[in-house]
Amino acid sequence: MAHTYTFRFYNSLAREKQTFVPLEKDHVRIYACGPTVYSYAHIGNARMAVVFDLLASVLRRIYPKVTYASNITDIEDKIIAASQETGEAIEFITRKYERIYNEDMATLGVKIPDIQPRATETIPEMIHLIEQMVARGHAYENDGHVLFNVPSFPEYGGLSGRSRDDQIAGARVEVAPYKKDPADFVLWKPSIGDQPGWDSPWGFGRPGWHIECSAMAEKHLGLPIDIHGGGADLKFPHHENEIAQSCCAHGNHDLASFSRYWMHNGFLTVEGEKMSKSLGNFILAHDLIEQGVKGEVIRHVLLSAHYRQPLDWSEKAVDQAQKALDKFYRILDELKDISDMEREVPSPVMEALCDDLNSPKAYAELNALAKTATEQKTPESKGDFLAAARLMGFLTQDPAVWFAADLSSSDIDAAWIEGLLVERTQARKDRNFARSDEIRDELAAKGIVIEDTPQGTKWKTS
């Protein structure tokens, strides 16, 4: 009989850990805020992508159907600025960085969401939501802009728990003559000159950033969503504004009428400091991949801390992740003669992940499964180890490929190694053990371990 699991996690809206109960028992609907595609994704963006990819994978082990949507923001002022700076067309920039984002995330083992809507393909739905807010007295037009009137929604601040003064300070509000209240935010703005825009009841213009996700989530998943989330930096004002817009457009002041649960991953620092361009420690996932850091290594680092906790990216963390995965791949290589067996993910790993996606606990359980596999060397123990590792996005390659990639990204020449091994075999035949040991030491100095087996001499990186 199949094991049944209950998923519990910290609901940011309720500010407590809760048992997850989807609206429809056989269908879970998740929405996470995706990238604004004007440049490469940084590792903070990658953390969100990896966390929600793992969440979807775990929930797919529990529920018959999971629909995961994560958007592409392809109309935003930063994109317009990038177009003006480079002279490249907006659509060229957005399609280019959308493709690179998906390729980079795939390298990290992140599957493309079931639905990946673009903001520019959802403009009619945004206009309709804004019209509903205007009609209900929650939004107003002034000087070609349409703004959400924050005081019209007393429940505003319910997600972040911010006071009114905090709201205004935290949003870095733009002081503008067309605002009725300093906290009001833009739903629609006029487009002038060569700025991109669409026809609307308020003239030629484009949407504000916040309205985009409200429209895309409702269009593709329906309301209420089961789980909505993203990085902790989006909680205020972006997610707060999404709730306000969607609740007010439909005349429902229950904050859970937009999304029933909210999930936020923690901030990311670099070598103990906040990541910022001014500090020169702004790390891009694309750069790490180009530098030869393996996708699974990046993923391992991003899941090494509990998703709600801060994560410090460091050279030491990368090195530890590389060593941990090298160990797993060596074990897999040692078990290559053991037949493969399809197994369910062992319950200790599932239980860890069903407890607020506790990846550090899952890592500990995965290490225990690795130890058992090396001791028992059975199809069952190998299958358990592999099933758990692959749920978390690891051991997706053949060990030979994994270790060959190490060589291709280093100064080590595989042909040179093979040549030395041929020479060593001859030296042993000639009983020239001094030369044989010399070659072993020469290879060891380069991080190459050799092993004499009945099938011949094998080598691997240490």
C-alpha positions in Angstrom: 0.0 0.0 0.0 1.3 3.4 -1.0 2.5 5.7 1.9 0.3 8.8 2.3 2.0 12.0 3.4 0.8 15.2 4.9 2.6 18.4 3.9 3.1 21.1 6.5 4.8 24.4 5.9 5.0 28.0 7.2 2.1 30.0 5.8 3.4 33.7 5.6 -0.2 34.9 5.6 -1.2 33.2 8.8 2.3 33.6 10.3 2.4 30.0 11.5 3.1 26.5 10.3 0.0 24.8 9.0 -1.1 21.6 7.4 -1.6 22.1 3.7 -5.1 21.3 2.4 -5.6 22.2 -1.2 -8.9 23.7 -2.4 -9.4 20.6 -4.7 -8.1 17.4 -3.1 -6.8 16.1 -6.3 -5.3 19.3 -7.8 -2.8 21.7 -6.3 -2.2 25.1 -8.0 1.0 27.0 -7.3 2.2 30.4 -8.5 5.6 31.9 -8.0 6.9 35.2 -9.2 9.4 34.7 -12.0 12.1 36.8 -13.5 12.1 40.3 -15.1 14.0 39.5 -18.3 16.3 42.3 -19.0 19.6 40.7 -17.8 21.0 37.5 -16.3 19.4 36.0 -13.2 21.4 36.3 -10.0 21.7 33.4 -7.5 19.0 34.9 -5.3 16.6 34.4 -8.3 18.0 30.9 -8.7 17.3 30.1 -5.0 13.6 30.9 -5.6 13.5 28.8 -8.7 15.2 25.8 -7.1 13.0 26.0 -3.9 9.7 26.1 -5.8 10.9 23.4 -8.2 11.6 21.1 -5.2 8.2 22.1 -3.7 6.4 21.1 -6.9 8.3 17.8 -7.1 7.4 16.9 -3.5 3.8 17.8 -3.9 3.6 15.7 -7.1 4.5 12.7 -4.9 1.5 13.3 -2.8 -1.2 14.7 -5.1 -2.5 13.3 -8.5 -2.1 16.7 -10.2 0.0 19.8 -9.6 -0.1 22.8 -11.8 2.9 25.1 -11.2 2.9 28.5 -12.9 5.8 31.0 -12.8 5.7 34.1 -14.9 8.0 36.0 -17.2 7.9 39.8 -16.7 8.6 41.1 -20.2 7.2 44.7 -19.8 8.8 46.8 -17.1 10.7 50.1 -16.9 14.1 48.3 -16.4 13.5 46.5 -19.7 12.7 49.8 -21.5 15.9 51.3 -20.0 18.0 48.3 -21.2 16.5 48.8 -24.7 17.4 52.5 -24.7 21.0 51.7 -23.4 21.7 48.9 -25.9 19.7 50.1 -28.9 18.2 46.6 -29.1 14.5 46.0 -29.5 12.6 45.2 -26.4 11.3 41.9 -27.7 14.8 40.9 -28.7 16.1 41.6 -25.1 13.2 39.8 -23.4 13.2 36.7 -25.6 17.0 36.4 -25.3 17.0 36.6 -21.5 14.0 34.4 -21.1 15.8 31.7 -23.1 19.0 32.1 -21.1 17.1 32.1 -17.8 15.4 28.8 -18.7 18.6 27.3 -20.0 20.5 28.3 -16.8 17.8 27.0 -14.5 17.6 23.7 -16.5 21.4 23.4 -15.7 20.4 23.7 -12.0 17.9 20.9 -12.5 14.9 23.3 -12.5 12.1 22.0 -14.7 10.2 24.6 -16.8 7.0 25.4 -15.0 3.8 23.8 -16.3 2.7 27.3 -17.3 5.1 30.2 -17.9 3.0 33.1 -18.9 4.3 36.4 -20.3 3.0 39.7 -19.0 2.7 41.1 -22.6 0.3 38.3 -23.4 -2.0 39.1 -20.5 -2.7 42.8 -21.1 -6.5 42.4 -21.7 -6.9 40.6 -18.3 -4.9 43.4 -16.6 -7.1 46.1 -18.1 -10.2 44.2 -17.0 -9.0 43.9 -13.4 -8.2 47.6 -13.3 -11.7 48.4 -14.6 -13.2 46.3 -11.8 -11.2 48.2 -9.2 -12.2 51.6 -10.6 -15.9 50.5 -10.7 -15.7 49.4 -7.0 -14.1 52.6 -5.9 -10.7 51.1 -5.1 -8.8 52.8 -8.0 -8.9 56.2 -9.7 -7.6 57.9 -12.8 -5.5 61.0 -12.6 -3.2 62.6 -15.1 -3.3 59.6 -17.5 -2.4 57.2 -14.6 -4.7 54.8 -12.8 -3.8 54.2 -9.2 -4.9 51.9 -6.5 -6.2 53.8 -3.5 -4.6 52.1 -0.5 -6.8 53.7 2.2 -9.9 52.1 0.4 -8.7 48.7 1.6 -8.4 48.6 5.4 -6.9 45.1 5.2 -3.9 46.3 3.4 -0.7 45.3 5.2 -2.2 42.0 6.3 0.5 39.8 4.7 3.6 41.8 5.8 2.2 43.1 9.1 3.5 46.5 8.4 2.0 49.7 10.0 0.9 52.5 7.8 4.2 54.5 8.3 6.2 51.4 7.6 4.2 50.9 4.4 5.0 54.3 3.1 8.7 54.1 4.1 9.1 50.5 2.9 7.6 51.1 -0.5 10.0 54.0 -1.2 6.9 55.8 -2.5 7.1 58.1 -5.4 5.9 61.6 -4.5 3.6 62.5 -7.3 0.9 65.2 -7.8 -1.5 62.7 -9.3 -1.7 60.6 -6.0 -4.5 61.0 -3.5 -2.4 59.3 -0.9 1.4 58.7 -0.6 0.9 54.9 -0.3 -1.2 54.7 -3.5 0.5 52.7 -6.3 0.3 52.7 -10.1 -1.9 50.2 -11.9 -1.6 51.8 -15.4 0.8 54.5 -16.7 0.9 56.5 -19.9 3.4 55.6 -22.6 5.0 58.4 -24.5 7.4 58.6 -27.5 8.8 55.2 -28.4 7.8 53.6 -25.1 5.8 50.4 -25.6 2.1 50.5 -24.8 -1.4 49.3 -25.5 -4.7 51.0 -26.0 -6.9 51.2 -22.8 -9.9 53.1 -21.5 -7.3 55.5 -20.0 -5.3 56.1 -23.1 -2.2 54.5 -24.6 -0.1 53.1 -21.9 1.3 50.1 -20.1 0.7 48.2 -16.8 2.4 48.8 -13.5 4.4 45.9 -12.3 2.1 44.6 -9.5 -1.0 44.2 -11.6 0.8 41.8 -13.9 1.0 38.9 -11.5 -2.6 39.4 -10.2 -3.8 39.0 -13.8 -1.5 36.1 -14.8 -2.3 34.1 -11.7 -6.0 34.4 -12.0 -6.0 33.8 -15.8 -4.0 30.5 -15.6 -4.9 29.1 -12.2 -8.2 30.6 -11.2 -8.9 32.0 -7.7 -8.1 31.3 -5.0 -4.7 29.9 -5.7 -3.5 27.2 -3.3 0.1 28.5 -2.8 1.6 31.7 -3.9 5.2 32.7 -3.3 8.6 34.0 -4.1 11.6 35.6 -2.4 11.1 37.3 0.9 12.0 40.6 -0.8 8.7 40.4 -2.7 6.5 40.2 0.4 6.2 44.0 0.6 5.2 45.8 -1.5 4.7 43.4 -4.5 2.8 40.5 -2.8 0.9 42.9 -0.6 -0.2 44.8 -3.6 -1.2 41.7 -5.5 -3.5 40.7 -2.7 -5.1 44.2 -2.5 -5.7 44.3 -6.3 -7.2 40.9 -6.6 -9.4 41.1 -3.5 -10.7 44.6 -4.4 -11.3 43.7 -8.1 -13.6 41.0 -6.9 -15.1 42.8 -3.9 -13.8 40.2 -1.5 -11.9 41.5 1.6 -10.8 38.1 2.7 -7.0 38.1 2.1 -7.1 34.3 1.5 -9.5 34.8 -1.4 -6.5 35.5 -3.7 -4.1 32.8 -2.4 -4.9 30.5 0.5 -1.2 30.0 1.5 1.9 32.1 1.0 5.5 30.8 1.0 8.6 33.0 1.0 12.2 31.9 0.7 14.9 33.8 2.7 17.5 36.3 1.7 20.9 35.4 0.2 24.2 36.9 1.2 27.7 36.5 -0.3 30.6 35.7 2.0 28.6 37.2 4.9 27.6 40.5 3.1 24.4 41.6 1.4 24.7 40.9 -2.4 24.8 44.2 -4.3 26.3 45.6 -7.5 28.0 48.4 -5.5 29.9 45.9 -3.4 31.0 44.0 -6.5 29.6 40.7 -5.1 26.7 40.4 -7.4 26.8 36.7 -8.4 25.0 35.6 -11.6 24.0 31.9 -12.0 25.0 32.2 -15.7 28.6 33.3 -14.7 29.0 30.4 -12.3 27.9 27.9 -15.0 30.3 29.6 -17.5 33.1 29.3 -14.9 32.5 25.5 -14.8 30.6 25.2 -11.5 28.2 22.3 -12.1 24.5 22.9 -11.9 24.0 20.2 -9.3 26.7 21.8 -7.1 24.9 25.2 -7.4 21.6 23.5 -6.5 23.2 21.6 -3.6 24.4 24.9 -2.1 21.0 26.6 -2.6 19.2 23.8 -0.7 21.9 23.5 2.0 20.1 25.9 4.3 16.4 25.7 5.2 14.5 27.7 2.5 13.1 30.2 5.0 16.5 30.9 6.6 19.2 33.3 5.2 21.7 31.5 2.9 25.3 32.6 2.7 26.9 31.9 -0.6 30.7 31.3 -0.3 33.6 29.5 -1.9 33.6 27.2 1.1 30.0 26.2 0.5 30.6 25.5 -3.2 33.6 23.4 -2.3 31.6 21.4 0.3 28.8 20.8 -2.2 31.3 19.6 -4.8 32.8 17.2 -2.3 29.4 15.9 -1.2 28.3 15.2 -4.7 31.6 13.7 -5.7 31.2 11.3 -2.8 27.6 10.4 -4.0 28.8 9.9 -7.6 31.7 7.6 -6.4 29.2 5.5 -4.5 27.0 5.3 -7.6 30.0 4.3 -9.6 30.9 1.6 -7.1 27.4 0.2 -7.4 27.3 0.2 -11.2 27.3 -3.6 -11.3 24.3 -3.8 -9.0 21.1 -3.9 -11.0 18.8 -0.9 -11.1 15.5 -1.1 -9.3 12.7 1.5 -9.3 11.9 2.4 -5.7 9.6 4.9 -4.0 11.4 7.7 -2.3 12.2 6.4 1.2 9.9 7.8 3.9 12.6 9.5 6.0 13.4 11.8 3.1 9.8 12.4 2.2 8.9 13.1 5.8 11.8 15.6 6.1 10.6 17.4 3.0 6.9 17.3 4.0 7.9 19.1 7.2 8.2 22.6 5.8 10.6 21.5 3.0 13.4 20.7 5.4 16.2 20.2 3.0 19.0 20.1 5.6 17.2 17.2 7.3 16.7 15.5 3.9 20.4 15.9 3.3 21.2 14.0 6.5 18.7 11.2 5.5 20.3 11.1 2.0 23.7 10.6 3.5 22.3 7.7 5.7 20.9 6.1 2.5 24.3 6.5 0.8 26.0 4.7 3.7 23.4 1.9 3.6 23.8 1.5 -0.1 27.6 1.1 0.2 27.2 -1.4 3.0 24.4 -3.6 1.6 25.2 -3.3 -2.1 21.7 -4.5 -3.0 19.3 -3.3 -5.8 16.9 -2.2 -3.1 19.5 0.0 -1.2 20.8 1.4 -4.4 17.3 2.2 -5.6 16.4 3.9 -2.4 19.5 6.1 -2.5 18.9 7.0 -6.2 15.2 7.7 -5.7 15.9 10.1 -2.8 18.8 11.8 -4.6 16.8 12.3 -7.8 13.8 13.8 -6.0 16.2 16.5 -4.7 17.7 17.0 -8.2 21.0 15.1 -7.7 22.7 12.1 -9.4 21.1 12.9 -12.7 24.3 12.0 -14.7 26.4 9.0 -15.3 29.4 9.0 -12.9 31.8 8.8 -15.9 30.2 11.9 -17.3 30.3 13.7 -13.9 34.0 13.1 -13.4 34.9 13.7 -17.1 33.3 17.1 -16.7 35.7 17.8 -13.8 38.6 17.0 -16.1 37.3 19.1 -19.0 36.9 22.1 -16.7 40.4 21.7 -15.3 43.9 21.6 -16.6 44.0 17.8 -16.5 44.4 16.0 -19.8 42.6 12.6 -19.9 44.8 11.4 -22.8 47.9 12.3 -20.7 46.5 10.2 -17.8 45.7 7.3 -20.0 49.2 7.5 -21.5 50.8 7.4 -18.0 48.6 4.4 -17.0 49.8 2.5 -20.1 53.4 3.3 -19.1 52.7 2.2 -15.5 51.2 -1.1 -16.6 54.4 -1.8 -18.6 56.6 -0.7 -15.7 54.8 -3.2 -13.5 55.2 -6.0 -16.1 58.9 -5.1 -16.2 58.9 -5.2 -12.3 60.1 -1.5 -12.4 58.1 -0.7 -9.2 60.0 2.5 -8.6 58.7 4.0 -11.9 55.2 2.5 -11.2 55.1 4.3 -7.8 56.5 7.5 -9.4 53.6 7.6 -11.8 51.1 6.9 -9.0 52.5 9.9 -7.1 52.6 12.1 -10.1 48.9 11.4 -10.7 48.0 11.8 -7.0 49.6 15.3 -7.1 47.1 16.2 -9.8 44.2 14.9 -7.7 43.9 11.6 -9.7 43.4 8.4 -7.7 44.2 5.1 -9.5 42.8 1.7 -8.6 44.0 -1.6 -9.8 41.1 -4.0 -10.5 40.8 -7.4 -12.2 39.5 -5.6 -15.2 42.5 -3.3 -15.4 43.6 0.0 -13.9 40.9 2.7 -13.3 41.2 6.3 -12.4 39.1 9.0 -10.9 39.5 12.5 -9.4 39.9 12.7 -5.7 
